[in-house]
Every structure is written in structure tokens, then in C-alpha cells.
């Protein structure tokens, strides 16, 4: 019997890349369950929308009755669905709580009732908080510092509780910053590429000294598949690279690749709190046989070329309604 796999948030950046990766890699019947909010985009999946083993269903993770109906015959869940942009979470954290915490809780309850065989929950390295030196291991305590990462950490607590209480077959991964084709233009790398194309400046928080690590999206997909293939139920796996770079140096690097000067940098007021440095230990994921295949320079070049060659995609994004802050 052919496996049935549900991927939540599959119309978003990483989710859509993962679906296309899996369709080529692993024979199964795929259902993409997505709320299609501002960052969910059917265009990300246009080339596979008519495949016989793929289906897109629009819906809300907080709808337990619908999920129970949907999950009746599902074997595996990959949970990518989440509000993920830190800037949006500042002043609008209740929306993040509903999506990231209640949505995850509802999905797990439906999975429990429907006896789903395996669940891969996608979290973030931001749940650890920042670290000045060294790298976080999977067993280190969580210390999130912004509303987004706090909701992802809270979702992890629910995941752990369902694993312990109900013996639900869950594996978690914590990824660092992914980048590549189809990333919504609110994150730093697509902004750095798209804004100069339009003659716009690139906003840079504070002095730009904050350090981040980046992983090319296909490498991330390969790591998630490796966890699916070889990971142990109940375990957590960090996914990322050691490609650390200060935000200001990242922007300068991209501007150089675009043939632009530093006049495109616009320093803006920093976030109320901005984590200084993220870094995760990769020993466990490498023990499964995963290795980084895309060097940072290569990944940046691929990403820049993709946005250059797919201007229709991001120009349509520019025309769509933006994520708006809610006034309570």
C-alpha cells in the first residue's frame, strides 16, 4: 500500500521546496495542507499542481474536526506550518500563539486520535536563545528571547508532552536560517537581492553586528529527509551549517555580487531585543549520514540568480496584501 504523507505549511518557502524534493525522492501520496496566509503561495508549486500523487487542501490547523477527517488515512506528518518572521511577532504575538502553539497542539491531538504512525515537527534554533561562544546541543535548555521563538518553544513543550503521555511517534528538528528559491521577501537575503533590483535601500537593524548561520534550502530538505529515514523516535536533531556571518557583512557581500555599492544600506532602529548570535552543534545530524552539499557562496549565487530570473514571481508577491500589524 502506498504511504500517505501530509505536509503542513507546504505552500510556504521551506514546505514547498520540501514537497518538490520529496516528490522526486520518495514515492508516496502527498497532501499539502496550508492555510494560504500572506506567505503561502500556490505559485510555489505550479509545476507539480497536476501531479497524480499531489493534492493541495486549504485549511486551518486549529480546526480539530477537519483535521480528524483529513488524517484518517495519513501515515506520516511533516509539520512545517508556522508564523515565522520575528518582526511580525513583535506587537502581534497572539497571532503567533494561535498558529504556532494552538495549531501544533490541535494537529497532535488529531494525530493521536487518528493513530498517525510518525510525525516530524519542524522547530527553530531560535528556541535556544543566543550564545556568545560555542554551539547549542540538543539537550541544552531552551531560552527564547522574542515572541516568535517563545511560541516555537511552547509548541516544543506540547510535542514533548504528547510524546511522554501518549507515546506519540514524534521526532523534532531545529533548523537555523534557511535561504533559497521561493523565500518570501521579508527575510534578509531576498530583501538584499530584491530591493536593489528596484532601486530601494536595504533596511539593517542596529549596527548590523548580529551573527547568523545559514543553510541552503535544498540542504535543509535533505537533512529533514535523513531524519525521516534514519532518525530515532523521541529524538531532537539540530539542522544547520557553520556558515556564520554578521548581518552587515552579509548585506555587503550580496551588494558586491549585484555590482552595487554600500549606499543601498539603510540603518534602521533595532528590534527591542535582537539575539546577538545563534549557533548549533551538528554532531547528531551528521551521525545520520547528512552532510552540507551547498557551500554558502554557491548557495548565494544560486539564490541571486533565481530571484533575477524569476522577477514575475516576486513582483506578484509585491502586489499581494502584506502581513499587517493588528491593533488590540
Helices and strands as residue ranges (DSSP letters): E 4-8, H 13-25, E 29-34, G 42-48, E 54-58, H 64-70, G 71-73, E 76-79, H 86-89, H 93-96, I 97-102, H 103-114, E 118-124, G 125-128, H 147-166, E 170-175, E 177-179, H 188-197, E 202-205, E 211-216, H 217-230, E 236-239, E 244-246, H 247-258, G 262-264, E 265-268, H 283-287, H 296-309, H 311-319
